[in-house]
Amino acid sequence: MAKKDFLKQVISRCKRALKRFRAKRTKLIADAIKGKWQIINIENGAPGAVDGSYIEFVDSRNGTTRFGDILADIDYCISDCGKVEFSFYGDYKDQPACGRGWVKISSIGELCGCMLVHKGNSSEFRAEKVSESKLPPLWT
């Protein structure tokens, strides 16, 4: 009987530790992806599709993207495996466009992911974080 109680306690502690670990990992990923990322490479993209393309994570669920000719709002969440999964809805040359995608931060600090347009193509991409603009000095 004592062994069963001991095993229950161990299992319960492990479950709590795993829950804390997942919450901490989710917060770390959310903090790391927040901000604007300039897309530097789009596979299967039209020539010039990278120019001006970006993906931006604004708060804990929302953001925006310009992916080639698509301009859209995104809704995202962080999955259990650490990927950021999102759906998007917006315009493509004055026509509605929607789809889904995912991103993850690579070991070199780039954002790597894939965007899948509903009833369209899928494209893998890479992005670099846009540095924060420096504020002008107060006494100029």
N, C-alpha and C positions, 0 to 999 in steps of 0.2 A: 504493500500500500504506500509506503514512504517513497519507493522508487517512482511510482506513477505520479505522485504529487511533485516530486523533484523534476521529472520530465515535463510536466505541464508548466512548471515555472520557467524552465529553460526555454521551452517553445514560446511561451508568452513574452519573455524578454527578447528573444530573437525577432519576433514579429514587431515589437515596439522599436527595436534598433533599426530594422529594415525600413519601417515607416519614417523614422527620423532621417535616415540616410536619403531616402527618396525625396523627402521634402527639402532637405538641404541641397541636393543635386538640382532639383527643379529651380530653386531660387538662384543658384549659381548660374545655371544656363540662362534663365530669364534676365539676369543682370548683364550677362555677357553679350546677349544678342540685341539688347535694347539699343536703338539708334538707327542711323541710316547706313546702308551698305551699298556701295557702288558696284554694279555688276561689271566684271572685267572680261568675262568669257561666256558665250552661249553656244553650246554645241547644237547643231541642227538649226541654227538661227540664220535668218537672212543677213546678207552683208549689211553692215551698219546698224544691226539690231542692238548692239551693245551701247551705242552712243546715247547717253542720257538715261540708260536703264539703271534702276535701283530697286531695293526692297528696304522698307523701313518698319521697324517694330517700335510702336509708340508707347503702349502701356502693356498691361498684363494679358491682353487679348487682341488688341487691334493694331492695324498698321495700314500701309499703303504700298503699292508697287507700280512701277512703270517697267514693263518687260517687253522690249521691242515697241510695237504699236499698241499694246494693251496698257490701259491706265485703270487701276482697280483698287478697291479697299480689300483688306485681308482680315480674316478672323483666325487666330492661331491658338494652339495649345502645345504643351510639352508632353510628349508621350513617355511611357515607362522606360523605353529604351534610350531616352535622351535626345531623340530627334524632335525638332519643332515642326509640327504638322499644321498646314493651313489650308483654308479655302479662300477663293477670291471671287469677286463679282465687280464688273466694271464695263468699260467700253473698248471695242476694237474697231477703229475707223467708223465711228458713229453706229456701231452694231453692238448689241449686248454680248458680253463675253464672261464666262465663268469657268471655274476649274478648281484644281487642288494642287498641292505640292508639299514638299518637305525640305528642310535644311538642317545641317549640323555644322558645328565648328570643327574644322580640321586641325591636325596637330600643329600646323604652321600659322594658325589664327585666321585662316580664310573661311568664309561661309561657302559650303558646297551643298548643292541641292538639285532638285528636279521640279519643274513646273509642268503640269499636265492640263492642257486646255480641253474643256469638254467638247467632244466630237471634233478634236483637232490633234495637233502634234504634242509630243512631250519633248522637253528640252532640258538637258542638264546644264548647270551653270555654276560659276564661281564668282564670289564677290569679296571686296575688301571694305573694311570699316572706314567710313568717312570721318576724318578727325574733326573734333569740335572747333568751330571758328573762334579765334581769339578775340576777346572783347577789346575795344579801343581803350587807351588810357583815359582816365577821368579828367586829366588836366590838359588835354590837347584842344 
